Amino acid sequence: REHKALLEQHKEHKDEVSKLQENSHLLHRHMSIDHWRHQVQLQIEQEQQDAAMLRQRREMQRQIEVFHEEVGTLQTYVLRMEEKCKYHEDEIARRKEHLKALV
């Protein structure tokens, strides 16, 4: 009778150990999945940050190109104004000479 009780107790302990091992396996599996999910979330966040930085960089590059065009336009305008100033300067000098010659 006592032997039968010990065998029954041994079987219960064996079943309990088996369940604990199974639970341990499931816990490790869940931990692995949680770790993987965390890594994926970090990667997604990094990719979103990279994409945002790339958009910002492209926008800045576009603005730089616009500024270069505007600077080119202004340089052309300044050059034309300098030529006009030179023309008016020469015209004033010519008229002064003409007026001197009349006096």
C-alpha positions as CSV (number, residue, x, y, z in Angstrom):
1,R,0.0,0.0,0.0
2,E,2.8,2.4,0.9
3,H,4.7,1.4,-2.1
4,K,1.7,2.1,-4.3
5,A,1.3,5.6,-2.7
6,L,5.0,6.3,-3.3
7,L,4.7,5.3,-6.9
8,E,1.6,7.5,-7.3
9,Q,3.5,10.4,-5.7
10,H,6.5,9.7,-7.9
11,K,4.2,9.8,-11.0
12,E,2.6,13.1,-9.8
13,H,6.1,14.6,-9.3
14,K,7.2,13.3,-12.7
15,D,4.1,14.9,-14.3
16,E,4.7,18.1,-12.5
17,V,8.3,18.2,-13.6
18,S,7.1,17.6,-17.2
19,K,4.6,20.4,-16.9
20,L,7.3,22.7,-15.5
21,Q,9.7,21.9,-18.3
22,E,6.9,22.5,-20.8
23,N,6.1,25.9,-19.1
24,S,9.8,26.7,-19.0
25,H,10.0,26.0,-22.8
26,L,7.0,28.2,-23.4
27,L,8.4,31.0,-21.3
28,H,11.7,30.9,-23.2
29,R,9.8,30.9,-26.4
30,H,7.7,33.9,-25.3
31,M,10.8,35.7,-24.2
32,S,12.4,35.1,-27.6
33,I,9.3,36.4,-29.4
34,D,9.3,39.5,-27.1
35,H,13.0,40.1,-27.8
36,W,12.4,39.7,-31.6
37,R,9.4,42.0,-31.5
38,H,11.4,44.6,-29.6
39,Q,14.2,44.4,-32.1
40,V,11.8,44.7,-35.0
41,Q,10.2,47.8,-33.3
42,L,13.6,49.4,-32.9
43,Q,14.4,48.7,-36.5
44,I,11.1,50.2,-37.7
45,E,11.7,53.3,-35.6
46,Q,15.2,53.6,-36.9
47,E,14.0,53.2,-40.5
48,Q,11.3,55.9,-39.9
49,Q,13.9,58.2,-38.5
50,D,16.2,57.5,-41.5
51,A,13.3,58.2,-43.9
52,A,12.5,61.4,-42.1
53,M,16.1,62.5,-42.3
54,L,16.3,61.6,-46.0
55,R,13.2,63.7,-46.7
56,Q,14.7,66.6,-44.8
57,R,18.0,66.2,-46.6
58,R,16.2,66.2,-50.0
59,E,14.2,69.3,-49.1
60,M,17.4,71.1,-48.0
61,Q,19.1,70.0,-51.2
62,R,16.1,71.4,-53.2
63,Q,16.4,74.7,-51.2
64,I,20.1,74.9,-51.9
65,E,19.4,74.4,-55.7
66,V,16.8,77.2,-55.5
67,F,19.2,79.5,-53.7
68,H,21.9,78.7,-56.3
69,E,19.5,79.7,-59.1
70,E,18.5,82.9,-57.2
71,V,22.2,83.8,-56.7
72,G,22.9,83.2,-60.4
73,T,20.0,85.5,-61.3
74,L,21.2,88.1,-58.8
75,Q,24.7,87.9,-60.2
76,T,23.5,88.5,-63.7
77,Y,21.3,91.4,-62.5
78,V,24.3,93.0,-60.6
79,L,26.5,92.6,-63.7
80,R,23.9,94.3,-65.9
81,M,23.5,97.1,-63.3
82,E,27.3,97.5,-63.2
83,E,27.4,97.8,-67.0
84,K,24.6,100.4,-66.9
85,C,26.5,102.3,-64.3
86,K,29.6,102.2,-66.4
87,Y,27.6,103.4,-69.4
88,H,26.1,106.3,-67.5
89,E,29.5,107.1,-66.0
90,D,30.9,107.2,-69.5
91,E,27.9,109.2,-70.8
92,I,28.3,111.8,-68.0
93,A,32.1,112.1,-68.7
94,R,31.3,112.6,-72.4
95,R,28.7,115.3,-71.7
96,K,31.1,117.0,-69.3
97,E,33.7,117.1,-72.1
98,H,31.1,118.3,-74.6
99,L,30.1,121.1,-72.1
100,K,33.7,122.0,-71.5
101,A,34.2,122.3,-75.2
102,L,31.3,124.6,-75.6
103,V,32.5,127.0,-72.9
